[in-house]
Amino acid sequence: MITFDQVSVRYEDTAEPVLRDVDLTVEEGELCLVVGHTGVGKSTLLGAVNGLVPHFTGGTLYGRVLVDGRDTAHHPPRELADVVGVVGQDPLDGFVTDTVEEELAYAMEQLAIPPATMRKRVEETLDLLGLADLRHRALHELSGGQQQRVAIGSVLTAHPRVLVLDEPTSALDPTAAEEVLAAVTRLVHDLGVTVLLAEHRLERVVQYADRVIHLPGDGRVVSGPPAGIFLTSSIAPPVVELGRAAGWDPLPLSIRDARRAAAPLRTRLAAAAPPPVRPAPAATGSGPLLRARGVTVAYQGVPAVREVDLDLRGGEVTALMGRNGSGKSSLLWALQGSGPRKAGSVHVRVPGGAGGEERDPRRLSAAEARRLVGLVPQTPTDLLYLESVKDELDQADTESEVGADAPGAREILDRLAPGIADSTHPRDLSEGQKLALVLAIQLSAAPGVVLLDEPTRGLDYRAKEQLIAIVDGLAAQGRAVVVSTHDVEFVARAADRVVVMAEGDVVADGPTTEVIVASPVFAPQTAKILAPLPYLTVAQVTATLSGAGTDPAR
């Protein structure tokens, strides 16, 4: 179905080709998982399948890419639309209509599919992806995860023979991600659709893959069975890392297979208590940095957040979890002061204020509110509007009125992500670098409370470790940090406390171990494999096995 014949891709501003002498054949009805660290060429490989590379991205393509017998060098994407469906990382980039139902029908309209067939396919897709209740909703009103499902559905309605998915579950909660992946798997098994899927959250998708295409980072592509590739790859999900640490053969790729092999390991671990994942947050005797009482948010009369009470303490990392549309983002914006708040109060302690002075960020100017609460939105580029990194950093220092003794935005950025040139355009940065830039901009105002909305989207495992170090550093400075995320593995390693929301209400609030281990949805892979033992991470297991039972390192 897909053939790469000695394919190399080189861009003008790179010294080495992104892809080098790639020979690859993908058969009909295969689900191929494309893995590799950020920046190794996964998006280039996927873009070459439907002709985006090089027709729209620029650069030079050497060799041939054949899709269903068509040479992509001579067929631009519009001539491959009936064969290849593509869903990018950001669903908003691909929307062209206003409502869910219209978006699902749009691709079929362009392909001149008869109206009766269109109606049938729309109904099938609404049911397949759980979108029936949203059919008349405006796309801009949907949560990020809901938008992601609509983007996938808009491609599926055209019934492509090849489906290219670039991080399809990055904005989805665990349950929604399973539903989408189950739907994709059905397409592969029942209809023979060929799927190329790139995903950083390998723990979600590895069990579904027929084959893994690994990009080591030197331009090469290594392809083979999942167990064989992950045996030595530099990137692997926790279930594989645990299998490596325990010496299991064959290497398990699913929770079920790992649990079958884990009985001897559970016996060895039962005699010792696991070391803490992270040190306990330092106690602060001066009360919470932020107090929210009865916070209520509604959109056109529909409640998104309902009478939420929340205290955020300095030195503590709180994970905010819940299914898509549960009100997490609405709550963060209400706490920051920029979002709507129908009722309730938010009081934030003023740094250096006399007698524990508190202010409501909603009643302050934008610049003053930033000094109390900093918010990094789901899409960091929403806050980037200037032509270079230097312009963004200088503007942040100006707006924050950074004093001579305080660290400027550039100094903060160099600590978070060193090596970013002043002249670089913000839109040319990687997802991790964009996140670091926006975080530096927000931290230049020195807020005591830092809110991060889905910061792990687009980050690989290595970048997430860097983000954990950043979050740890913020907490060590005495700041209160809230991370809204669907990434259960990140939460297991980074959070002291977990708050779970559902339909606008807080339904659980407690220490990380107590909340996520008790949940079959939010438990990390290690906890599921070793239950009922209270282990959250592979690092805890390896520390216990090596006798370093008191080592809190991850």
C-alpha positions, 0 to 999 in steps of 0.5 A, a space after each residue: 500500500 505504501 512504499 518508500 524507495 531510497 527516500 531522503 528529505 533535506 531542508 534548506 536550513 539543515 546540514 543533514 537530511 531529516 530522512 536518509 535512504 529510507 526503504 520501507 514497505 507498509 502492507 494493506 491493513 497494517 497499523 504501524 506505530 511511528 516512534 522517536 524523540 521530538 525533532 527526528 523526522 516523524 512528521 516529515 515521514 508522515 507528510 511524505 505519505 500524502 504529498 505534503 512533503 515536499 509540495 507544501 513544506 518545501 525542501 527536496 525529496 529524493 527517491 520515490 514514495 508510492 501510495 496505492 501505486 501513485 507517486 506522491 512527487 507527481 500527485 499533490 495532496 488534493 489528488 491523494 485525498 480519496 486515498 489518504 486521510 490525515 489528522 494533524 497535531 492541532 485539530 483547529 488547524 484543519 477545521 473549515 466549517 462551524 459545527 460538528 455535523 458540517 465538519 464531518 460532511 465537508 470532506 465528502 462534499 469535496 469528493 462529490 459523494 452522494 447526499 444519501 451516502 453522506 448522511 449515512 456515514 455522518 451518522 456512523 461516525 457520530 456513533 463510532 466516536 461518541 459525538 452524537 450529543 455534540 452534532 449541532 455544537 459549534 466547534 469553537 465551543 468544544 474542549 480540546 479532546 472533543 475537537 480532536 475526535 471531530 478532526 478524526 471523524 472528519 477524515 474517517 467519513 471519506 473512507 480513506 484506504 490510508 489513515 495518517 494520524 499525528 498524535 491522535 490522542 494527545 488531547 484526549 482523556 484515557 477513556 476517550 483515547 481508548 475509544 478512538 484507538 478501538 475505532 481505529 483498530 476496527 478500521 484496520 481489522 474489519 475494513 483493511 485500512 492502513 494506518 500510520 500513527 505517530 504518538 508520544 504516549 506510547 503506553 496508550 497505543 503500543 498494544 495495538 501496533 502490528 509494526 513499529 517504525 523507529 526513527 533513531 535520530 540520524 535520518 535512518 528508519 528501523 522497522 520491525 515487530 514491536 517487541 523486537 524494536 522496543 527491546 533496544 530502542 531509546 524510547 519505550 512505554 513503562 510496560 516495556 521498561 518494567 519488562 526490561 528491568 525484570 528481564 521478562 522474555 518475551 517482552 510484554 506490550 500490554 497490561 494483561 501480558 505483563 500481569 501474567 509475567 509479574 507474579 514472581 516480581 510482585 513476590 520479590 517486591 512485597 517484602 519492602 515498601 516502595 520509595 517515595 516517587 518525590 519528596 514530601 512538599 515542604 510545610 508552609 505555616 502561612 496558609 494557602 497561596 490561593 483560596 477559591 470558594 464556590 467558583 461557578 462558571 457557565 457558558 450560555 446558561 450551561 454550567 461548566 464549573 459548579 461551586 468549586 472550593 480549592 486551596 493551593 499551597 506553596 511548594 505543592 504540585 497539584 494535578 487536575 484531572 478528569 474527562 474531556 469537558 469536565 471543566 478543568 480549563 474553565 476552572 483554571 481560567 477562572 482562577 487566573 481571573 481572565 475567564 468568566 466567573 458567574 459566582 464565587 470568590 478567588 483570593 491570592 496572596 500578594 507576594 511580600 504583602 503586609 499582613 497576608 494581603 490577598 487580592 482577587 485577580 479578576 479585579 486587577 489589570 492584566 499586568 497585575 493579575 500576571 504577578 499573582 497567577 501565571 497561566 500557560 494555556 493548552 496552545 502556548 502559541 496563543 500567547 506568542 504574537 511577535 516576530 522573534 524570541 527576543 521580541 517576546 522576551 523583551 515585551 515580557 520584561 516590559 510588561 512585568 516591570 522586571 527590576 534590576 535584581 530580578 531574573 529576566 525572561 531570557 535568563 529564565 528561558 535559558 534555565 528552562 530550555 538553553 540554546 534558543 537563539 534570539 532571532 528564531 521565530 516563535 512559530 519555528 520552535 518545537 512544542 517543548 521549546 514553545 512551552 518553555 518560552 511561554 513559561 518564561 514569559 509568564 514566570 518573568 512576572 514572578 507569580 506565586 501561583 502557576 497554572 499549566 493547561 495540558 503542558 505535555 501535549 507534543 512532548 516525548 518522554 525525554 521532554 516530559 522529564 525536563 518538564 518535571 524538573 521545571 515543575 519541581 524547581 517551581 515548587 522548590 521556590 515555594 510556588 503553588 503549581 497546578 498541572 491540568 493533564 490527561 497524562 497519567 504517567 506524568 502525574 504519577 511522577 510529578 504530582 503531590 496531589 490529584 484533584 479529579 473533576 467531573 461535570 464541573 464538580 470536584 469528585 476526588 481530592 487527595 495525595 497522588 498515590 491514594 487517588 490514582 491507584 484507586 482509579 482503573 482509569 487514571 492508574 499508571 501502567 506500573 500500578 496496574 501491573 503490580 496491583 495491589 502493591 502501591 508502586 507507581 513508577 518503574 524507577 520505584 521498582 528498580 530502586 527497590 530491587 537494587 536495595 536503594 529503598 530510600 532513594 526518591 529519584 525517579 
